[in-house]
């Protein structure tokens, strides 16, 4: 997987179609039958994640997870890997950081 992976919220997914991204959000629901999980991103938008086999997301309902994956044409994310976070995540502060990174691309170089 490409090492360049901007941190995104749900509103930025259309700019990232086909690209690798990092999305942090709360796992709202997991459907083991379809291999999908529904996330609430830091901007309160909902995003579907297609889990890989054995993903820790499958047992993380109600927890905060960072997903690394590729944005699909329907704006879902195909997971390549994920990390379950412990306590202390502030979605409002995280969303401000994501937005600032996009607005100050010269510092990050992700939005070319």
Secondary structure as the mmCIF struct_conf table of DSSP 4:
data_model
#
loop_
_struct_conf.conf_type_id
_struct_conf.id
_struct_conf.beg_label_comp_id
_struct_conf.beg_label_asym_id
_struct_conf.beg_label_seq_id
_struct_conf.end_label_comp_id
_struct_conf.end_label_asym_id
_struct_conf.end_label_seq_id
BEND BEND1 UNK A 3 UNK A 3
STRN STRN1 UNK A 6 UNK A 8
HELX_RH_3T_P HELX_RH_3T_P1 UNK A 10 UNK A 16
TURN_TY1_P TURN_TY1_P1 UNK A 17 UNK A 18
BEND BEND2 UNK A 19 UNK A 19
STRN STRN2 UNK A 20 UNK A 31
TURN_TY1_P TURN_TY1_P2 UNK A 32 UNK A 35
STRN STRN3 UNK A 36 UNK A 41
TURN_TY1_P TURN_TY1_P3 UNK A 42 UNK A 43
BEND BEND3 UNK A 44 UNK A 44
STRN STRN4 UNK A 46 UNK A 50
HELX_LH_PP_P HELX_LH_PP_P1 UNK A 51 UNK A 52
TURN_TY1_P TURN_TY1_P4 UNK A 53 UNK A 54
HELX_RH_3T_P HELX_RH_3T_P2 UNK A 56 UNK A 59
TURN_TY1_P TURN_TY1_P5 UNK A 61 UNK A 62
BEND BEND4 UNK A 63 UNK A 63
STRN STRN5 UNK A 64 UNK A 71
HELX_LH_PP_P HELX_LH_PP_P2 UNK A 72 UNK A 72
TURN_TY1_P TURN_TY1_P6 UNK A 73 UNK A 74
BEND BEND5 UNK A 75 UNK A 75
STRN STRN6 UNK A 77 UNK A 85
BEND BEND6 UNK A 87 UNK A 87
HELX_RH_AL_P HELX_RH_AL_P1 UNK A 91 UNK A 103
TURN_TY1_P TURN_TY1_P7 UNK A 104 UNK A 104
HELX_RH_AL_P HELX_RH_AL_P2 UNK A 105 UNK A 108
#
